[in-house]
Amino acid sequence: MATKEKGSIGTAGSDIGITAKKENNFSEWYTQVISKSELIDYSSVSGSYIIKPAAFNIWESIQQYLNLRIKKLGVSNAYFPMLIPESLLKKEAKHIAGFSPEVAWVTEAGNSKLNERLAIRPTSETIMYEAYSRWIRSYKDLPLKLNQFNNVVRWEFNNPIPFLRSREFLWQEGHTAFATKEEADKEVIDILNIYAEVYEKLLAIPVFKGKKTESEKFAGADYTTSIETFLPNGKGIQCATSHSLGQNFSKSFNINFLDKDEKTKYVWQNSWGLSTRSIGITIMQHSDNKGAIIPPRVAKNKLVIIPIYFEEKEKNKVLSACKKLFIQLEEFNPILDDREGYTPGWKFNNWELKGIPLRIEIGPKDIKSSQAILARRDTQEKQAVKLSQLKKKIPELLENIQSNLYKKAAKIIKDNTVEASSLNQLVKAIKDKKLIKAGWCGKESCESIIKDKAEGAKILNIPFKKHKISDCPACNKKALHPVLIAKSY
Ligand code: 86X
C-alpha cells in the first residue's frame, strides 16, 4: 500500500541525493553523481572502475553510431591480442618514447617466468602493424581499414578520475593503411568529423576541431588532429584524436607494397580513437545538483511513468492507466515505477538522480480529464498533455531536451571564453577558469612559457575554425596560428 506514511521510509534524504554543489565543489559533486546515479562503482584496484549498465548503455549507443559511420567508410571490425611481446612493442622507438612508465607487464604464468615479458596493450599499433606487414603485398591489398572496440591499460600516475583517467579503459582504435598520402589525409578529417558528430549529435557536447601543436601531437605521428571541449569547472579536455602516421610505422614495421607502377612503396597510415572518457565528459557537462542528466539520444529509458495515488480505492484505476501507457509507449523503453512503499516525491527524486529525460505522472484527476503530466529532467518544466497526444508530444520533447542540452553547454562555453593578447591577461583568464582564444607565434619556447606562467594551462589545439588573433601573448611578436588555451585534464 503506497500511503504517505509508508512512503516516508524512502524520503530522498541527504544519504541518497547529491549533497555537493556543482558550482562550489565540482569534483565531489562529480563523484557523487556517478556513484549515486549508479553509473560507476569502484573496484579494489585504484584507477579501475566498474562501468554499470546505465553507463555502459551510453557506450553502446556510441558504438552503434560509430560502427554505422565507419563501416560506411569501408572500415571492418577485428580483434587483436591484448598481450604484446616486448620486442614488438619497442620496435618503433618514437612510439614508446615517454610512455614506457605506463606499460603494465605480464612476467609470469603460474610458477614459471616467461622467456619474454608481455605488455598488456596500451594501444595496438605494434601488434596490428606486425600483421599488416605480412598482409599487405600489393596495391590490391589496399586500403586496409580495421577497427577494434577493446580495452587498454595505461598505468597512469596522475590521480585517477572515473571515465576521464582510468588505468583500464574502453575505446575504439582504428588503424588504416593507404597507397597514397592524399587518401590518408582525407580520412584523418573524415574520422575527425565523425567524432565531432558523436559528441555534438549524440552527446550534445559542442567541440572544437583542430590540429595539435608539435609538442602535443602523438610522437609516432606526422600530425595529430583532435576535438576538444571545455567543462563547467573551467577545464579543457581532449575528446578524441585522429592521427596521420605518415610512413613512420610503415618504415619501422616494413609495411610496403608493390604499386601499379611496379615500384615498392611504404604505405601511408592513420590511427584514431575515441574512448569511454566521452561518458565522463557528458555527465560533467550536463548534469546538475539533482543528479545525472543523460542526453535523450543515448538514454536507454527515455521516460519513467509514475502512478500518483494516495488512497487505496484509487490504486487500481491509476495503475491500470499506467500499465496501458507503459505498453503504448513501448518504443521509448519506459520504466513503470509501480513500487509500493515509496512516495511519488521520492520516486521523482530518484529518477531525476538517474537522469531519465522525461517523467510522466498520472493521478485520478488526470485520468478524469484524459491527460498526463509530462515533466522534463533538464528544465524541470511540467505540462499537461492529452493522452491521445502523448505519442506525438514525447518525441518532440525529447528532441527539444537534446537540443536544449547542446545550447546550454554551448552557452556555458561561450560565456567562459575570453581573448588574451598579453601574458598578464592570459594568467588572469586562467585564474578565472576561462577558455582562451589567442594567437601563437608557433615557437615551442612560447608554448612552454604559457604553461609555466599560467598554472600549467596548455594549447588545446589550433582550431580549424579560425578566430581573430592578436600578437602571441608570450613574446608579443606576430601570431601565426589561432589557438585555444585552457587548463586541462
Ligand atoms: C598514443 C595513439 C593512437 C590508436 C591514438 O591516439 C588513437 C588510437 N592509438 C596512442 N599512445 C601511445 O602510443 C602509447 C604507447 C604506450 Cl607504450 C603507452 F604505454 C601509452 C600510450 N599512450 C598513448
Boltz pocket constraint, residues with backbone or C-beta under 6 A from the ligand:
constraints:
  - pocket:
      binder: B
      contacts: [[A, 95], [A, 96], [A, 99], [A, 100], [A, 102], [A, 103], [A, 122], [A, 123], [A, 124], [A, 125], [A, 153], [A, 154], [A, 172], [A, 173], [A, 174], [A, 218], [A, 241], [A, 243], [A, 271], [A, 272], [A, 273], [A, 274]]
      max_distance: 6.0
